[in-house]
Amino acid sequence: MGVQRKNKPGELMGQVSADAESVTWELEATPVFSDLGDFRGPYISGPPGGRFIYLSWGVVEQPGSFEMFRRAKIMFDGIPAEVMAAAQTSGVLVGRLGLTDPKGNPTCAAVRPPLIEWTSAAE
């Protein structure tokens, strides 16, 4: 699994084995100060007010290959306003989520709280 680059489904950052006990990805982004609270960056997709990050699951048959079979949209619209404001000030936004659903399958579809917990470095 890995984080998909905006508009490039075959380009993943931080590709790791899906059986990893825990994973951390650090994405660079630029805060956009608006009524919505927002970030832009090479791994952030979607329009203002509908931004998200793709977490892609796939199969690697040989080195350098990746065939996606599932992905999750980590939605920004579920970030509490106070967390977004603190993150824009601190420069750090942290999302913590489980990588599998209750049945043990890869997390997929739109991911919002309570499936993800958002915090900032200021908290």
C-alpha positions in Angstrom: 0.0 0.0 0.0 1.0 3.6 -0.4 -0.1 7.2 -0.8 -1.1 8.1 -4.4 0.3 11.2 -6.0 -2.4 13.6 -7.2 -3.8 12.5 -10.6 -1.2 9.7 -10.9 -2.7 6.4 -9.7 0.5 4.5 -10.5 2.8 6.7 -8.6 2.9 5.9 -4.9 4.8 7.4 -2.0 6.0 5.3 0.8 4.9 2.0 -0.6 4.9 -0.7 2.2 3.7 -4.2 2.7 0.1 -4.4 3.9 1.0 -6.6 6.8 3.1 -3.8 8.4 2.2 -3.4 12.1 2.1 0.4 11.7 3.0 2.9 9.0 3.8 6.6 9.0 3.7 8.8 5.9 4.7 12.4 6.0 3.3 14.6 3.2 4.3 18.1 2.4 1.4 20.5 2.0 0.8 24.3 1.9 -2.0 25.7 4.1 -4.6 27.7 2.3 -6.3 30.2 4.6 -10.0 30.4 3.8 -13.3 29.9 5.4 -13.0 26.2 4.6 -9.5 25.7 6.0 -7.5 23.9 3.4 -4.2 22.4 2.3 -2.7 21.8 -1.1 0.2 19.6 -2.1 1.3 16.9 -4.6 -0.5 14.1 -2.7 -3.7 16.0 -2.0 -6.6 15.6 -4.4 -10.0 17.1 -4.9 -11.4 20.6 -5.0 -11.6 23.2 -2.2 -14.0 21.8 0.4 -13.6 18.3 -1.0 -9.9 17.6 -0.5 -8.7 14.1 0.3 -5.7 11.8 0.2 -5.8 8.4 -1.6 -4.4 5.5 0.3 -4.0 2.8 -2.4 -3.9 -1.0 -1.8 -2.4 -3.2 -4.5 -0.5 -6.3 -5.6 3.3 -6.2 -6.5 4.0 -9.1 -8.8 7.6 -8.0 -9.5 9.8 -5.1 -8.3 8.5 -1.8 -9.6 5.0 -3.1 -10.4 1.8 -2.2 -8.6 -1.7 -3.2 -9.6 -4.2 -1.3 -7.4 -7.2 -3.3 -6.2 -8.7 -1.0 -3.6 -8.2 2.5 -2.2 -9.4 4.7 0.6 -10.2 8.4 0.3 -8.9 10.1 3.5 -11.4 13.0 3.5 -10.5 16.4 4.9 -14.1 17.5 5.3 -14.3 15.6 8.6 -11.4 17.5 10.2 -12.8 19.5 13.1 -12.5 23.3 12.4 -10.4 23.8 15.6 -8.0 21.0 14.6 -7.7 22.5 11.0 -7.0 26.0 12.4 -4.3 24.6 14.9 -2.7 22.5 12.1 -2.5 25.5 9.8 -0.7 27.5 12.6 1.5 24.6 13.7 2.2 23.3 10.3 1.4 19.7 11.3 -1.9 17.7 10.8 -2.0 14.1 12.0 -4.5 11.5 11.0 -4.6 8.1 12.7 -6.6 5.3 11.3 -6.8 1.5 11.3 -5.7 0.0 8.0 -8.3 -2.8 8.1 -12.0 -2.9 8.6 -13.8 -5.0 11.3 -13.7 -8.0 8.9 -9.9 -7.7 8.4 -10.2 -6.3 4.8 -8.3 -3.2 3.7 -9.9 0.1 4.8 -11.6 1.6 1.7 -14.1 4.1 0.5 -14.5 7.6 2.1 -12.8 7.7 5.5 -14.0 10.2 8.0 -14.3 10.3 11.8 -14.8 8.1 13.8 -12.7 5.9 11.4 -9.9 8.4 11.5 -8.8 10.7 14.4 -7.4 14.1 13.4 -5.0 16.1 15.6 -2.4 18.8 15.2 1.0 19.4 16.7 -0.5 22.2 18.8 -2.8 19.9 20.6 
